[in-house]
């Protein structure tokens, strides 16, 4: 499962742009991952400039 550390997230929206499935959405002052849309391509992990996105078992 892909998770976001909201204390680290800068809400730069790079993950939104890189997600081919549009599984990441912006809500107010944060981004969220829609788990049922995520295909685990890891584009969001690779592009996050602050390392706020991570995989959790």
PDBQT receptor file of N, H, CA, C and O in Angstrom, charges set to zero:
ATOM      1  N   UNK A   1       0.831  -1.168   0.000  1.00  0.00    +0.000 N 
ATOM      2  CA  UNK A   1       0.000   0.000   0.000  1.00  0.00    +0.000 C 
ATOM      3  C   UNK A   1       0.888   1.248   0.000  1.00  0.00    +0.000 C 
ATOM      4  O   UNK A   1       1.873   1.320   0.735  1.00  0.00    +0.000 OA
ATOM      5  N   UNK A   2       0.535   2.205  -0.815  1.00  0.00    +0.000 N 
ATOM      6  H   UNK A   2      -0.265   2.146  -1.412  1.00  0.00    +0.000 HD
ATOM      7  CA  UNK A   2       1.277   3.457  -0.914  1.00  0.00    +0.000 C 
ATOM      8  C   UNK A   2       0.665   4.455   0.071  1.00  0.00    +0.000 C 
ATOM      9  O   UNK A   2      -0.553   4.624   0.126  1.00  0.00    +0.000 OA
ATOM     10  N   UNK A   3       1.521   5.105   0.836  1.00  0.00    +0.000 N 
ATOM     11  H   UNK A   3       2.511   4.968   0.791  1.00  0.00    +0.000 HD
ATOM     12  CA  UNK A   3       1.074   6.053   1.857  1.00  0.00    +0.000 C 
ATOM     13  C   UNK A   3       1.764   7.401   1.672  1.00  0.00    +0.000 C 
ATOM     14  O   UNK A   3       2.797   7.501   1.009  1.00  0.00    +0.000 OA
ATOM     15  N   UNK A   4       1.179   8.426   2.266  1.00  0.00    +0.000 N 
ATOM     16  H   UNK A   4       0.340   8.345   2.804  1.00  0.00    +0.000 HD
ATOM     17  CA  UNK A   4       1.749   9.772   2.246  1.00  0.00    +0.000 C 
ATOM     18  C   UNK A   4       1.996  10.216   3.679  1.00  0.00    +0.000 C 
ATOM     19  O   UNK A   4       1.101  10.151   4.522  1.00  0.00    +0.000 OA
ATOM     20  N   UNK A   5       3.209  10.667   3.946  1.00  0.00    +0.000 N 
ATOM     21  H   UNK A   5       3.935  10.720   3.261  1.00  0.00    +0.000 HD
ATOM     22  CA  UNK A   5       3.539  11.252   5.247  1.00  0.00    +0.000 C 
ATOM     23  C   UNK A   5       3.150  12.729   5.164  1.00  0.00    +0.000 C 
ATOM     24  O   UNK A   5       3.864  13.539   4.573  1.00  0.00    +0.000 OA
ATOM     25  N   UNK A   6       2.023  13.061   5.757  1.00  0.00    +0.000 N 
ATOM     26  H   UNK A   6       1.443  12.403   6.238  1.00  0.00    +0.000 HD
ATOM     27  CA  UNK A   6       1.493  14.420   5.632  1.00  0.00    +0.000 C 
ATOM     28  C   UNK A   6       2.340  15.465   6.342  1.00  0.00    +0.000 C 
ATOM     29  O   UNK A   6       2.241  16.650   6.022  1.00  0.00    +0.000 OA
ATOM     30  N   UNK A   7       3.161  15.063   7.285  1.00  0.00    +0.000 N 
ATOM     31  H   UNK A   7       3.242  14.101   7.545  1.00  0.00    +0.000 HD
ATOM     32  CA  UNK A   7       4.062  16.017   7.936  1.00  0.00    +0.000 C 
ATOM     33  C   UNK A   7       5.197  16.419   7.001  1.00  0.00    +0.000 C 
ATOM     34  O   UNK A   7       5.753  17.509   7.131  1.00  0.00    +0.000 OA
ATOM     35  N   UNK A   8       5.541  15.548   6.062  1.00  0.00    +0.000 N 
ATOM     36  H   UNK A   8       5.090  14.662   5.956  1.00  0.00    +0.000 HD
ATOM     37  CA  UNK A   8       6.622  15.824   5.113  1.00  0.00    +0.000 C 
ATOM     38  C   UNK A   8       6.110  16.397   3.790  1.00  0.00    +0.000 C 
ATOM     39  O   UNK A   8       6.838  17.116   3.104  1.00  0.00    +0.000 OA
ATOM     40  N   UNK A   9       4.874  16.087   3.431  1.00  0.00    +0.000 N 
ATOM     41  H   UNK A   9       4.283  15.503   3.988  1.00  0.00    +0.000 HD
ATOM     42  CA  UNK A   9       4.320  16.478   2.128  1.00  0.00    +0.000 C 
ATOM     43  C   UNK A   9       4.294  17.995   1.975  1.00  0.00    +0.000 C 
ATOM     44  O   UNK A   9       3.808  18.711   2.851  1.00  0.00    +0.000 OA
ATOM     45  N   UNK A  10       4.827  18.477   0.842  1.00  0.00    +0.000 N 
ATOM     46  H   UNK A  10       5.222  17.895   0.131  1.00  0.00    +0.000 HD
ATOM     47  CA  UNK A  10       4.862  19.906   0.545  1.00  0.00    +0.000 C 
ATOM     48  C   UNK A  10       3.682  20.334  -0.332  1.00  0.00    +0.000 C 
ATOM     49  O   UNK A  10       3.573  21.509  -0.685  1.00  0.00    +0.000 OA
ATOM     50  N   UNK A  11       2.811  19.409  -0.684  1.00  0.00    +0.000 N 
ATOM     51  H   UNK A  11       2.900  18.455  -0.398  1.00  0.00    +0.000 HD
ATOM     52  CA  UNK A  11       1.656  19.637  -1.551  1.00  0.00    +0.000 C 
ATOM     53  C   UNK A  11       2.091  20.322  -2.851  1.00  0.00    +0.000 C 
ATOM     54  O   UNK A  11       1.439  21.251  -3.327  1.00  0.00    +0.000 OA
ATOM     55  N   UNK A  12       3.187  19.852  -3.405  1.00  0.00    +0.000 N 
ATOM     56  H   UNK A  12       3.717  19.097  -3.019  1.00  0.00    +0.000 HD
ATOM     57  CA  UNK A  12       3.724  20.429  -4.639  1.00  0.00    +0.000 C 
ATOM     58  C   UNK A  12       2.957  19.942  -5.873  1.00  0.00    +0.000 C 
ATOM     59  O   UNK A  12       3.063  20.535  -6.947  1.00  0.00    +0.000 OA
ATOM     60  N   UNK A  13       2.196  18.877  -5.720  1.00  0.00    +0.000 N 
ATOM     61  H   UNK A  13       2.109  18.395  -4.848  1.00  0.00    +0.000 HD
ATOM     62  CA  UNK A  13       1.339  18.299  -6.752  1.00  0.00    +0.000 C 
ATOM     63  C   UNK A  13       2.091  17.582  -7.868  1.00  0.00    +0.000 C 
ATOM     64  O   UNK A  13       1.485  17.241  -8.884  1.00  0.00    +0.000 OA
ATOM     65  N   UNK A  14       3.380  17.345  -7.713  1.00  0.00    +0.000 N 
ATOM     66  H   UNK A  14       3.873  17.622  -6.888  1.00  0.00    +0.000 HD
ATOM     67  CA  UNK A  14       4.115  16.599  -8.736  1.00  0.00    +0.000 C 
ATOM     68  C   UNK A  14       3.568  15.184  -8.874  1.00  0.00    +0.000 C 
ATOM     69  O   UNK A  14       3.518  14.639  -9.976  1.00  0.00    +0.000 OA
ATOM     70  N   UNK A  15       3.156  14.587  -7.752  1.00  0.00    +0.000 N 
ATOM     71  H   UNK A  15       3.196  15.030  -6.856  1.00  0.00    +0.000 HD
ATOM     72  CA  UNK A  15       2.611  13.231  -7.791  1.00  0.00    +0.000 C 
ATOM     73  C   UNK A  15       1.306  13.186  -8.582  1.00  0.00    +0.000 C 
ATOM     74  O   UNK A  15       1.024  12.200  -9.263  1.00  0.00    +0.000 OA
ATOM     75  N   UNK A  16       0.517  14.247  -8.493  1.00  0.00    +0.000 N 
ATOM     76  H   UNK A  16       0.747  15.047  -7.940  1.00  0.00    +0.000 HD
ATOM     77  CA  UNK A  16      -0.729  14.324  -9.268  1.00  0.00    +0.000 C 
ATOM     78  C   UNK A  16      -0.434  14.245 -10.762  1.00  0.00    +0.000 C 
ATOM     79  O   UNK A  16      -1.115  13.536 -11.504  1.00  0.00    +0.000 OA
ATOM     80  N   UNK A  17       0.570  14.967 -11.185  1.00  0.00    +0.000 N 
ATOM     81  H   UNK A  17       1.123  15.542 -10.583  1.00  0.00    +0.000 HD
ATOM     82  CA  UNK A  17       0.935  15.021 -12.596  1.00  0.00    +0.000 C 
ATOM     83  C   UNK A  17       1.531  13.711 -13.093  1.00  0.00    +0.000 C 
ATOM     84  O   UNK A  17       1.366  13.363 -14.262  1.00  0.00    +0.000 OA
ATOM     85  N   UNK A  18       2.218  12.985 -12.223  1.00  0.00    +0.000 N 
ATOM     86  H   UNK A  18       2.352  13.268 -11.274  1.00  0.00    +0.000 HD
ATOM     87  CA  UNK A  18       2.922  11.767 -12.633  1.00  0.00    +0.000 C 
ATOM     88  C   UNK A  18       2.066  10.505 -12.573  1.00  0.00    +0.000 C 
ATOM     89  O   UNK A  18       2.458   9.482 -13.135  1.00  0.00    +0.000 OA
ATOM     90  N   UNK A  19       0.926  10.544 -11.919  1.00  0.00    +0.000 N 
ATOM     91  H   UNK A  19       0.608  11.375 -11.463  1.00  0.00    +0.000 HD
ATOM     92  CA  UNK A  19       0.098   9.347 -11.754  1.00  0.00    +0.000 C 
ATOM     93  C   UNK A  19      -0.708   9.070 -13.023  1.00  0.00    +0.000 C 
ATOM     94  O   UNK A  19      -1.587   9.856 -13.375  1.00  0.00    +0.000 OA
ATOM     95  N   UNK A  20      -0.418   7.952 -13.723  1.00  0.00    +0.000 N 
ATOM     96  H   UNK A  20       0.296   7.313 -13.437  1.00  0.00    +0.000 HD
ATOM     97  CA  UNK A  20      -1.130   7.654 -14.965  1.00  0.00    +0.000 C 
ATOM     98  C   UNK A  20      -2.579   7.219 -14.742  1.00  0.00    +0.000 C 
ATOM     99  O   UNK A  20      -3.386   7.261 -15.671  1.00  0.00    +0.000 OA
ATOM    100  N   UNK A  21      -2.911   6.808 -13.538  1.00  0.00    +0.000 N 
ATOM    101  H   UNK A  21      -2.256   6.775 -12.783  1.00  0.00    +0.000 HD
ATOM    102  CA  UNK A  21      -4.260   6.323 -13.234  1.00  0.00    +0.000 C 
ATOM    103  C   UNK A  21      -5.138   7.376 -12.556  1.00  0.00    +0.000 C 
ATOM    104  O   UNK A  21      -6.293   7.109 -12.226  1.00  0.00    +0.000 OA
ATOM    105  N   UNK A  22      -4.583   8.570 -12.351  1.00  0.00    +0.000 N 
ATOM    106  H   UNK A  22      -3.644   8.787 -12.619  1.00  0.00    +0.000 HD
ATOM    107  CA  UNK A  22      -5.283   9.640 -11.640  1.00  0.00    +0.000 C 
ATOM    108  C   UNK A  22      -5.780   9.161 -10.275  1.00  0.00    +0.000 C 
ATOM    109  O   UNK A  22      -6.883   9.497  -9.844  1.00  0.00    +0.000 OA
ATOM    110  N   UNK A  23      -4.937   8.367  -9.607  1.00  0.00    +0.000 N 
ATOM    111  H   UNK A  23      -4.041   8.094  -9.958  1.00  0.00    +0.000 HD
ATOM    112  CA  UNK A  23      -5.277   7.820  -8.293  1.00  0.00    +0.000 C 
ATOM    113  C   UNK A  23      -4.971   8.796  -7.166  1.00  0.00    +0.000 C 
ATOM    114  O   UNK A  23      -5.354   8.561  -6.021  1.00  0.00    +0.000 OA
ATOM    115  N   UNK A  24      -4.289   9.882  -7.479  1.00  0.00    +0.000 N 
ATOM    116  H   UNK A  24      -3.977  10.073  -8.410  1.00  0.00    +0.000 HD
ATOM    117  CA  UNK A  24      -3.955  10.881  -6.464  1.00  0.00    +0.000 C 
ATOM    118  C   UNK A  24      -4.809  12.114  -6.721  1.00  0.00    +0.000 C 
ATOM    119  O   UNK A  24      -4.838  12.651  -7.828  1.00  0.00    +0.000 OA
ATOM    120  N   UNK A  25      -5.494  12.546  -5.686  1.00  0.00    +0.000 N 
ATOM    121  H   UNK A  25      -5.470  12.109  -4.787  1.00  0.00    +0.000 HD
ATOM    122  CA  UNK A  25      -6.382  13.696  -5.814  1.00  0.00    +0.000 C 
ATOM    123  C   UNK A  25      -6.014  14.751  -4.776  1.00  0.00    +0.000 C 
ATOM    124  O   UNK A  25      -5.471  14.439  -3.716  1.00  0.00    +0.000 OA
ATOM    125  N   UNK A  26      -6.318  16.002  -5.100  1.00  0.00    +0.000 N 
ATOM    126  H   UNK A  26      -6.759  16.255  -5.961  1.00  0.00    +0.000 HD
ATOM    127  CA  UNK A  26      -6.058  17.095  -4.163  1.00  0.00    +0.000 C 
ATOM    128  C   UNK A  26      -7.337  17.396  -3.403  1.00  0.00    +0.000 C 
ATOM    129  O   UNK A  26      -8.412  17.540  -3.985  1.00  0.00    +0.000 OA
ATOM    130  N   UNK A  27      -7.194  17.485  -2.093  1.00  0.00    +0.000 N 
ATOM    131  H   UNK A  27      -6.321  17.368  -1.620  1.00  0.00    +0.000 HD
ATOM    132  CA  UNK A  27      -8.305  17.854  -1.217  1.00  0.00    +0.000 C 
ATOM    133  C   UNK A  27      -7.823  18.953  -0.287  1.00  0.00    +0.000 C 
ATOM    134  O   UNK A  27      -6.893  18.747   0.493  1.00  0.00    +0.000 OA
ATOM    135  N   UNK A  28      -8.436  20.091  -0.364  1.00  0.00    +0.000 N 
ATOM    136  H   UNK A  28      -9.191  20.258  -0.997  1.00  0.00    +0.000 HD
ATOM    137  CA  UNK A  28      -8.092  21.243   0.481  1.00  0.00    +0.000 C 
ATOM    138  C   UNK A  28      -6.582  21.480   0.467  1.00  0.00    +0.000 C 
ATOM    139  O   UNK A  28      -6.036  21.921  -0.544  1.00  0.00    +0.000 OA
ATOM    140  N   UNK A  29      -5.908  21.193   1.572  1.00  0.00    +0.000 N 
ATOM    141  H   UNK A  29      -6.352  20.834   2.394  1.00  0.00    +0.000 HD
ATOM    142  CA  UNK A  29      -4.481  21.473   1.681  1.00  0.00    +0.000 C 
ATOM    143  C   UNK A  29      -3.642  20.209   1.730  1.00  0.00    +0.000 C 
ATOM    144  O   UNK A  29      -2.577  20.201   2.347  1.00  0.00    +0.000 OA
ATOM    145  N   UNK A  30      -4.109  19.127   1.083  1.00  0.00    +0.000 N 
ATOM    146  H   UNK A  30      -4.975  19.134   0.582  1.00  0.00    +0.000 HD
ATOM    147  CA  UNK A  30      -3.339  17.885   1.040  1.00  0.00    +0.000 C 
ATOM    148  C   UNK A  30      -3.716  17.089  -0.199  1.00  0.00    +0.000 C 
ATOM    149  O   UNK A  30      -4.702  17.393  -0.869  1.00  0.00    +0.000 OA
ATOM    150  N   UNK A  31      -2.930  16.078  -0.493  1.00  0.00    +0.000 N 
ATOM    151  H   UNK A  31      -2.128  15.831   0.052  1.00  0.00    +0.000 HD
ATOM    152  CA  UNK A  31      -3.240  15.145  -1.567  1.00  0.00    +0.000 C 
ATOM    153  C   UNK A  31      -3.530  13.785  -0.940  1.00  0.00    +0.000 C 
ATOM    154  O   UNK A  31      -2.989  13.448   0.113  1.00  0.00    +0.000 OA
ATOM    155  N   UNK A  32      -4.387  13.010  -1.598  1.00  0.00    +0.000 N 
ATOM    156  H   UNK A  32      -4.826  13.284  -2.454  1.00  0.00    +0.000 HD
ATOM    157  CA  UNK A  32      -4.746  11.689  -1.100  1.00  0.00    +0.000 C 
ATOM    158  C   UNK A  32      -4.639  10.673  -2.222  1.00  0.00    +0.000 C 
ATOM    159  O   UNK A  32      -4.843  10.997  -3.392  1.00  0.00    +0.000 OA
ATOM    160  N   UNK A  33      -4.317   9.442  -1.854  1.00  0.00    +0.000 N 
ATOM    161  H   UNK A  33      -4.151   9.179  -0.903  1.00  0.00    +0.000 HD
ATOM    162  CA  UNK A  33      -4.238   8.351  -2.816  1.00  0.00    +0.000 C 
ATOM    163  C   UNK A  33      -5.524   7.545  -2.744  1.00  0.00    +0.000 C 
ATOM    164  O   UNK A  33      -5.924   7.089  -1.673  1.00  0.00    +0.000 OA
ATOM    165  N   UNK A  34      -6.167   7.373  -3.889  1.00  0.00    +0.000 N 
ATOM    166  H   UNK A  34      -5.842   7.743  -4.759  1.00  0.00    +0.000 HD
ATOM    167  CA  UNK A  34      -7.353   6.534  -3.980  1.00  0.00    +0.000 C 
ATOM    168  C   UNK A  34      -6.862   5.111  -4.196  1.00  0.00    +0.000 C 
ATOM    169  O   UNK A  34      -6.455   4.746  -5.299  1.00  0.00    +0.000 OA
ATOM    170  N   UNK A  35      -6.902   4.313  -3.141  1.00  0.00    +0.000 N 
ATOM    171  H   UNK A  35      -7.233   4.609  -2.245  1.00  0.00    +0.000 HD
ATOM    172  CA  UNK A  35      -6.271   2.993  -3.149  1.00  0.00    +0.000 C 
ATOM    173  C   UNK A  35      -6.790   2.068  -4.242  1.00  0.00    +0.000 C 
ATOM    174  O   UNK A  35      -6.011   1.307  -4.815  1.00  0.00    +0.000 OA
ATOM    175  N   UNK A  36      -8.080   2.112  -4.543  1.00  0.00    +0.000 N 
ATOM    176  H   UNK A  36      -8.713   2.730  -4.077  1.00  0.00    +0.000 HD
ATOM    177  CA  UNK A  36      -8.618   1.193  -5.544  1.00  0.00    +0.000 C 
ATOM    178  C   UNK A  36      -8.221   1.558  -6.974  1.00  0.00    +0.000 C 
ATOM    179  O   UNK A  36      -8.383   0.744  -7.882  1.00  0.00    +0.000 OA
ATOM    180  N   UNK A  37      -7.705   2.764  -7.185  1.00  0.00    +0.000 N 
ATOM    181  H   UNK A  37      -7.574   3.425  -6.447  1.00  0.00    +0.000 HD
ATOM    182  CA  UNK A  37      -7.230   3.171  -8.509  1.00  0.00    +0.000 C 
ATOM    183  C   UNK A  37      -5.725   2.965  -8.687  1.00  0.00    +0.000 C 
ATOM    184  O   UNK A  37      -5.237   2.908  -9.816  1.00  0.00    +0.000 OA
ATOM    185  N   UNK A  38      -4.995   2.855  -7.589  1.00  0.00    +0.000 N 
ATOM    186  H   UNK A  38      -5.392   2.901  -6.672  1.00  0.00    +0.000 HD
ATOM    187  CA  UNK A  38      -3.535   2.747  -7.627  1.00  0.00    +0.000 C 
ATOM    188  C   UNK A  38      -3.101   1.401  -8.207  1.00  0.00    +0.000 C 
ATOM    189  O   UNK A  38      -3.577   0.349  -7.780  1.00  0.00    +0.000 OA
ATOM    190  N   UNK A  39      -2.193   1.446  -9.186  1.00  0.00    +0.000 N 
ATOM    191  H   UNK A  39      -1.807   2.300  -9.533  1.00  0.00    +0.000 HD
ATOM    192  CA  UNK A  39      -1.663   0.224  -9.810  1.00  0.00    +0.000 C 
ATOM    193  C   UNK A  39      -0.224  -0.052  -9.380  1.00  0.00    +0.000 C 
ATOM    194  O   UNK A  39       0.431  -0.932  -9.940  1.00  0.00    +0.000 OA
ATOM    195  N   UNK A  40       0.269   0.685  -8.399  1.00  0.00    +0.000 N 
ATOM    196  H   UNK A  40      -0.262   1.400  -7.944  1.00  0.00    +0.000 HD
ATOM    197  CA  UNK A  40       1.613   0.506  -7.856  1.00  0.00    +0.000 C 
ATOM    198  C   UNK A  40       2.706   0.664  -8.917  1.00  0.00    +0.000 C 
ATOM    199  O   UNK A  40       3.638  -0.137  -8.990  1.00  0.00    +0.000 OA
ATOM    200  N   UNK A  41       2.575   1.699  -9.727  1.00  0.00    +0.000 N 
ATOM    201  H   UNK A  41       1.818   2.350  -9.667  1.00  0.00    +0.000 HD
ATOM    202  CA  UNK A  41       3.599   1.992 -10.731  1.00  0.00    +0.000 C 
ATOM    203  C   UNK A  41       4.808   2.685 -10.095  1.00  0.00    +0.000 C 
ATOM    204  O   UNK A  41       5.895   2.696 -10.673  1.00  0.00    +0.000 OA
ATOM    205  N   UNK A  42       4.619   3.257  -8.915  1.00  0.00    +0.000 N 
ATOM    206  H   UNK A  42       3.736   3.248  -8.445  1.00  0.00    +0.000 HD
ATOM    207  CA  UNK A  42       5.668   3.935  -8.136  1.00  0.00    +0.000 C 
ATOM    208  C   UNK A  42       6.144   5.256  -8.734  1.00  0.00    +0.000 C 
ATOM    209  O   UNK A  42       7.165   5.791  -8.302  1.00  0.00    +0.000 OA
ATOM    210  N   UNK A  43       5.431   5.787  -9.709  1.00  0.00    +0.000 N 
ATOM    211  H   UNK A  43       4.602   5.353 -10.060  1.00  0.00    +0.000 HD
ATOM    212  CA  UNK A  43       5.798   7.094 -10.254  1.00  0.00    +0.000 C 
ATOM    213  C   UNK A  43       5.773   8.164  -9.167  1.00  0.00    +0.000 C 
ATOM    214  O   UNK A  43       6.624   9.053  -9.140  1.00  0.00    +0.000 OA
ATOM    215  N   UNK A  44       4.798   8.072  -8.279  1.00  0.00    +0.000 N 
ATOM    216  H   UNK A  44       4.107   7.351  -8.300  1.00  0.00    +0.000 HD
ATOM    217  CA  UNK A  44       4.679   9.081  -7.216  1.00  0.00    +0.000 C 
ATOM    218  C   UNK A  44       5.853   9.011  -6.243  1.00  0.00    +0.000 C 
ATOM    219  O   UNK A  44       6.353  10.043  -5.796  1.00  0.00    +0.000 OA
ATOM    220  N   UNK A  45       6.290   7.802  -5.918  1.00  0.00    +0.000 N 
ATOM    221  H   UNK A  45       5.884   6.964  -6.281  1.00  0.00    +0.000 HD
ATOM    222  CA  UNK A  45       7.445   7.647  -5.031  1.00  0.00    +0.000 C 
ATOM    223  C   UNK A  45       8.690   8.242  -5.667  1.00  0.00    +0.000 C 
ATOM    224  O   UNK A  45       9.470   8.933  -5.012  1.00  0.00    +0.000 OA
ATOM    225  N   UNK A  46       8.864   7.963  -6.953  1.00  0.00    +0.000 N 
ATOM    226  H   UNK A  46       8.230   7.402  -7.485  1.00  0.00    +0.000 HD
ATOM    227  CA  UNK A  46      10.056   8.415  -7.666  1.00  0.00    +0.000 C 
ATOM    228  C   UNK A  46      10.111   9.930  -7.842  1.00  0.00    +0.000 C 
ATOM    229  O   UNK A  46      11.196  10.511  -7.849  1.00  0.00    +0.000 OA
ATOM    230  N   UNK A  47       8.957  10.573  -7.983  1.00  0.00    +0.000 N 
ATOM    231  H   UNK A  47       8.075  10.101  -7.977  1.00  0.00    +0.000 HD
ATOM    232  CA  UNK A  47       8.967  12.010  -8.285  1.00  0.00    +0.000 C 
ATOM    233  C   UNK A  47       8.859  12.899  -7.053  1.00  0.00    +0.000 C 
ATOM    234  O   UNK A  47       9.092  14.104  -7.154  1.00  0.00    +0.000 OA
ATOM    235  N   UNK A  48       8.514  12.349  -5.903  1.00  0.00    +0.000 N 
ATOM    236  H   UNK A  48       8.325  11.371  -5.821  1.00  0.00    +0.000 HD
ATOM    237  CA  UNK A  48       8.316  13.186  -4.710  1.00  0.00    +0.000 C 
ATOM    238  C   UNK A  48       9.646  13.807  -4.268  1.00  0.00    +0.000 C 
ATOM    239  O   UNK A  48      10.573  13.087  -3.896  1.00  0.00    +0.000 OA
ATOM    240  N   UNK A  49       9.739  15.138  -4.307  1.00  0.00    +0.000 N 
ATOM    241  H   UNK A  49       8.986  15.723  -4.609  1.00  0.00    +0.000 HD
ATOM    242  CA  UNK A  49      11.010  15.794  -3.988  1.00  0.00    +0.000 C 
ATOM    243  C   UNK A  49      11.389  15.752  -2.504  1.00  0.00    +0.000 C 
ATOM    244  O   UNK A  49      12.547  15.983  -2.154  1.00  0.00    +0.000 OA
ATOM    245  N   UNK A  50      10.426  15.461  -1.639  1.00  0.00    +0.000 N 
ATOM    246  H   UNK A  50       9.485  15.273  -1.923  1.00  0.00    +0.000 HD
ATOM    247  CA  UNK A  50      10.718  15.438  -0.202  1.00  0.00    +0.000 C 
ATOM    248  C   UNK A  50      10.618  14.037   0.398  1.00  0.00    +0.000 C 
ATOM    249  O   UNK A  50      10.800  13.867   1.604  1.00  0.00    +0.000 OA
ATOM    250  N   UNK A  51      10.331  13.040  -0.427  1.00  0.00    +0.000 N 
ATOM    251  H   UNK A  51      10.182  13.178  -1.406  1.00  0.00    +0.000 HD
ATOM    252  CA  UNK A  51      10.255  11.664   0.059  1.00  0.00    +0.000 C 
ATOM    253  C   UNK A  51       9.071  11.387   0.968  1.00  0.00    +0.000 C 
ATOM    254  O   UNK A  51       9.142  10.518   1.837  1.00  0.00    +0.000 OA
ATOM    255  N   UNK A  52       7.983  12.121   0.774  1.00  0.00    +0.000 N 
ATOM    256  H   UNK A  52       7.925  12.827   0.069  1.00  0.00    +0.000 HD
ATOM    257  CA  UNK A  52       6.810  11.967   1.637  1.00  0.00    +0.000 C 
ATOM    258  C   UNK A  52       5.946  10.767   1.265  1.00  0.00    +0.000 C 
ATOM    259  O   UNK A  52       5.088  10.359   2.047  1.00  0.00    +0.000 OA
ATOM    260  N   UNK A  53       6.163  10.203   0.091  1.00  0.00    +0.000 N 
ATOM    261  H   UNK A  53       6.860  10.535  -0.544  1.00  0.00    +0.000 HD
ATOM    262  CA  UNK A  53       5.366   9.061  -0.354  1.00  0.00    +0.000 C 
ATOM    263  C   UNK A  53       6.200   7.801  -0.185  1.00  0.00    +0.000 C 
ATOM    264  O   UNK A  53       7.360   7.747  -0.594  1.00  0.00    +0.000 OA
ATOM    265  N   UNK A  54       5.598   6.797   0.416  1.00  0.00    +0.000 N 
ATOM    266  H   UNK A  54       4.656   6.840   0.748  1.00  0.00    +0.000 HD
ATOM    267  CA  UNK A  54       6.331   5.565   0.729  1.00  0.00    +0.000 C 
ATOM    268  C   UNK A  54       5.411   4.353   0.635  1.00  0.00    +0.000 C 
ATOM    269  O   UNK A  54       4.187   4.484   0.629  1.00  0.00    +0.000 OA
ATOM    270  N   UNK A  55       6.018   3.180   0.561  1.00  0.00    +0.000 N 
ATOM    271  H   UNK A  55       7.012   3.074   0.566  1.00  0.00    +0.000 HD
ATOM    272  CA  UNK A  55       5.247   1.938   0.523  1.00  0.00    +0.000 C 
ATOM    273  C   UNK A  55       5.223   1.322   1.914  1.00  0.00    +0.000 C 
ATOM    274  O   UNK A  55       6.248   1.224   2.588  1.00  0.00    +0.000 OA
ATOM    275  N   UNK A  56       4.030   0.911   2.325  1.00  0.00    +0.000 N 
ATOM    276  H   UNK A  56       3.198   0.991   1.778  1.00  0.00    +0.000 HD
ATOM    277  CA  UNK A  56       3.861   0.269   3.627  1.00  0.00    +0.000 C 
ATOM    278  C   UNK A  56       3.300  -1.131   3.411  1.00  0.00    +0.000 C 
ATOM    279  O   UNK A  56       2.398  -1.330   2.597  1.00  0.00    +0.000 OA
ATOM    280  N   UNK A  57       3.838  -2.095   4.142  1.00  0.00    +0.000 N 
ATOM    281  H   UNK A  57       4.571  -1.934   4.803  1.00  0.00    +0.000 HD
ATOM    282  CA  UNK A  57       3.360  -3.481   4.014  1.00  0.00    +0.000 C 
ATOM    283  C   UNK A  57       1.971  -3.653   4.567  1.00  0.00    +0.000 C 
ATOM    284  O   UNK A  57       1.425  -4.756   4.535  1.00  0.00    +0.000 OA
TER     285      UNK A  57
